[in-house]
Amino acid sequence: QVQLVESGGGSVQAGGSLRLSCVGSGSTYSKYCMGWFRQAPGKERELVARMSASGNFFDYTDSVKGRFTISRDSGKNTAYLQMNSLKPEDSAMYYCAADSTCRALRIKSKYWGQGTQVTVSS
């Protein structure tokens, strides 16, 4: 069993930055692929970024490439999403997720955090 707790959301102006954190619990947390999803009102949930347990594999949705960076600190059981050059269209509830593989995470992640709101004003 893995429990995930996000933090770091907030309100910023366009062009600003935020860093989201996701702290995981459970002995096997370090073996999981971690990802960040987002969902805006009236829109489908979108996989924003994911990173394998080893950190050797990671990818991003096209709209955030060059602006967002996913990372993880296994020693702290924490995953991060650094978000720079934020745009109003990045506004959404952001969720941390984990699953045994990055493929499984994309299809239907097994573990979810409660979400943290990001609001970007123009």
Salt bridges, closest charged atoms under 4 A:
GLU46 OE1 - ARG38 NE 2.83
ASP59 OD1 - ARG50 NE 2.86
ASP62 OD1 - LYS65 NZ 2.93
ASP90 OD1 - ARG38 NH1 2.93
ASP90 OD2 - ARG67 NH1 2.73
